[in-house]
């Protein structure tokens, strides 16, 4: 069934989009909630202005998604969990855990369904993509360490960050020229060759 969206619907479009969806989805979800109207010729004609606005809203949405993906791209999250001797966790780090830790660290609330399809069940470091849109997938760095090693790991990481900041500061300082003169180069004179006749 063809419908015209009246509001943003996740994975389907923004207000004003003319989309083709399953009949049951339209009858049971979109139409009763007022999220869409059936796409008749009259509705399409009345909806011209909304279609123009949808392009503008799509651009605004893409700008917002780009800003959010720039803020969360490369964020490192560390979890301490109990694990067996083989590195398997007693439980897992779920997508909800990752979303909550991301909210606490950056202040950005991401739907857990955008983060990953499954939980993490072993110790290690993982690169987890976040599905922000069709083109945008910033990557989170998730590290899982043993619960008893968490404090030591955080100290090590913090020490490495401070050391890196110090090297950046020393490189950024302008070099001070010294007035010490360099010793003049001495040129040895070679004796003139004598001509033998």
C-alpha positions as CSV (number, residue, x, y, z in Angstrom):
1,X,0.0,0.0,0.0
2,X,1.3,3.5,-0.8
3,X,1.1,6.0,2.0
4,X,2.3,9.5,2.7
5,X,4.1,9.9,6.0
6,X,2.9,12.6,8.3
7,X,5.8,12.2,10.8
8,X,9.3,10.6,10.9
9,X,9.1,6.8,11.1
10,X,12.3,5.0,11.9
11,X,13.8,3.1,8.9
12,X,11.0,4.3,6.6
13,X,11.3,8.1,6.1
14,X,10.4,11.6,7.2
15,X,7.1,13.5,7.0
16,X,6.0,14.0,3.4
17,X,7.7,10.9,2.0
18,X,5.6,8.8,-0.4
19,X,6.5,5.2,0.5
20,X,5.2,1.7,-0.3
21,X,4.7,-0.5,2.8
22,X,3.0,-3.8,3.6
23,X,-0.8,-3.5,3.9
24,X,-0.9,-4.8,7.4
25,X,1.8,-2.4,8.6
26,X,-0.2,0.5,7.1
27,X,-3.6,-0.6,8.4
28,X,-2.5,-1.8,11.9
29,X,0.3,0.7,12.8
30,X,0.7,3.8,10.5
31,X,-2.9,4.8,9.8
32,X,-4.4,4.3,13.3
33,X,-1.6,6.2,15.0
34,X,-1.9,9.1,12.5
35,X,1.7,8.6,11.3
36,X,0.6,8.3,7.6
37,X,-2.4,8.8,5.3
38,X,-3.4,6.6,2.3
39,X,-1.8,8.0,-0.9
40,X,-4.8,9.0,-3.0
41,X,-4.5,11.5,-5.9
42,X,-6.2,14.1,-3.7
43,X,-4.0,13.5,-0.7
44,X,-0.9,13.7,-3.0
45,X,-2.0,17.0,-4.4
46,X,-2.7,18.4,-0.9
47,X,0.6,17.1,0.3
48,X,2.8,19.0,-2.2
49,X,3.9,21.5,0.5
50,X,4.6,18.8,3.0
51,X,6.8,17.0,0.4
52,X,8.8,20.1,0.0
53,X,9.2,20.5,3.7
54,X,10.3,16.8,4.0
55,X,13.4,17.5,1.9
56,X,14.3,20.3,4.3
57,X,13.6,18.1,7.4
58,X,15.7,15.3,5.9
59,X,18.6,17.7,5.5
60,X,18.2,18.9,9.1
61,X,18.1,15.3,10.3
62,X,21.2,14.4,8.3
63,X,23.0,17.4,9.9
64,X,22.0,16.3,13.4
65,X,23.1,12.8,12.7
66,X,26.4,14.0,11.4
67,X,27.0,16.1,14.5
68,X,26.1,13.2,16.8
69,X,28.3,10.8,14.9
70,X,31.3,13.2,15.0
71,X,30.8,13.4,18.8
72,X,30.7,9.6,19.4
73,X,33.1,8.4,16.8
74,X,36.2,7.0,18.4
75,X,34.9,7.1,22.0
76,X,36.5,4.5,24.2
77,X,34.4,2.7,26.8
78,X,35.9,0.3,29.4
79,X,33.9,-2.4,31.3
80,X,35.0,-4.5,34.2
81,X,33.4,-7.9,34.3
82,X,33.9,-11.2,36.0
83,X,35.4,-13.8,33.7
84,X,36.6,-17.4,33.7
85,X,40.2,-18.4,33.2
86,X,39.5,-18.9,29.5
87,X,38.5,-15.3,29.0
88,X,34.7,-16.0,28.7
89,X,32.5,-13.6,30.7
90,X,30.0,-14.7,33.3
91,X,27.2,-12.9,31.5
92,X,27.9,-10.4,28.8
93,X,28.3,-6.7,28.0
94,X,24.9,-5.9,26.3
95,X,24.0,-3.2,23.9
96,X,22.0,-1.6,26.8
97,X,25.2,-1.5,28.9
98,X,27.1,0.2,26.0
99,X,24.3,2.7,25.4
100,X,24.2,3.6,29.1
101,X,28.0,4.0,29.3
102,X,27.9,6.2,26.2
103,X,25.2,8.3,27.7
104,X,27.2,8.8,30.9
105,X,30.5,9.6,29.0
106,X,29.1,11.9,26.3
107,X,25.6,12.8,27.3
108,X,24.2,11.4,24.0
109,X,21.3,9.0,24.3
110,X,21.5,6.4,21.5
111,X,18.9,3.7,21.0
112,X,20.5,0.3,21.8
113,X,19.2,-1.2,18.6
114,X,21.5,1.2,16.6
115,X,24.6,-0.1,18.4
116,X,24.9,-3.8,17.7
117,X,23.0,-7.0,17.1
118,X,24.6,-9.0,20.0
119,X,26.3,-8.7,23.3
120,X,30.0,-9.2,23.9
121,X,30.9,-12.3,25.8
122,X,34.7,-12.4,26.0
123,X,37.5,-10.2,27.4
124,X,39.2,-8.0,24.8
125,X,38.9,-4.8,22.7
126,X,36.1,-4.5,20.1
127,X,35.3,-2.0,17.4
128,X,31.5,-1.6,17.5
129,X,29.8,0.4,14.7
130,X,26.8,2.5,15.5
131,X,24.2,2.7,12.7
132,X,23.3,6.3,12.5
133,X,22.0,6.4,9.0
134,X,22.6,5.0,5.6
135,X,26.1,6.5,5.2
136,X,27.0,7.2,8.9
137,X,28.5,4.5,11.1
138,X,30.8,5.9,13.8
139,X,32.8,3.3,15.6
140,X,33.0,2.9,19.4
141,X,36.0,1.2,21.0
142,X,34.8,-1.1,23.7
143,X,37.3,-2.7,26.0
144,X,36.4,-5.5,28.5
145,X,38.8,-6.3,31.3
146,X,38.5,-8.5,34.4
147,X,36.7,-6.8,37.2
148,X,39.7,-7.0,39.5
149,X,42.0,-5.5,36.8
150,X,39.8,-2.6,36.0
151,X,41.4,0.0,38.4
152,X,44.9,-0.9,37.2
153,X,43.8,-0.7,33.5
154,X,42.3,2.7,34.0
155,X,45.4,4.0,35.8
156,X,47.6,2.7,32.9
157,X,45.3,4.3,30.3
158,X,45.2,7.6,32.2
159,X,49.0,7.6,32.6
160,X,49.4,7.0,28.8
161,X,47.0,9.9,28.1
162,X,48.9,12.2,30.4
163,X,52.3,11.2,28.8
164,X,50.8,11.9,25.4
165,X,49.5,15.3,26.5
166,X,53.0,16.2,27.8
167,X,54.7,15.3,24.5
168,X,52.1,17.3,22.6
169,X,52.8,20.3,24.9
170,X,56.5,20.1,24.4
171,X,56.2,19.8,20.7
172,X,53.8,22.8,20.6
173,X,56.2,25.1,22.5
174,X,58.1,27.4,20.2
175,X,61.8,26.8,20.0
176,X,64.0,29.5,21.6
177,X,66.9,30.4,19.4
178,X,70.2,30.6,21.3
179,X,72.8,33.3,20.5
180,X,75.7,30.9,20.8
181,X,77.9,31.2,17.8
182,X,78.8,28.1,15.9
183,X,82.5,27.6,15.6
184,X,83.9,28.8,12.3
185,X,84.8,26.1,9.9
186,X,88.5,25.8,9.4
187,X,89.8,25.3,5.9
188,X,93.1,23.7,5.6
189,X,95.3,25.2,2.9
190,X,96.9,22.7,0.7
191,X,100.4,23.4,-0.5
192,X,100.7,24.6,-4.1
193,X,102.0,21.9,-6.4
194,X,105.4,22.6,-7.8
195,X,106.0,22.1,-11.4
196,X,109.0,19.9,-12.3
197,X,110.6,20.6,-15.5
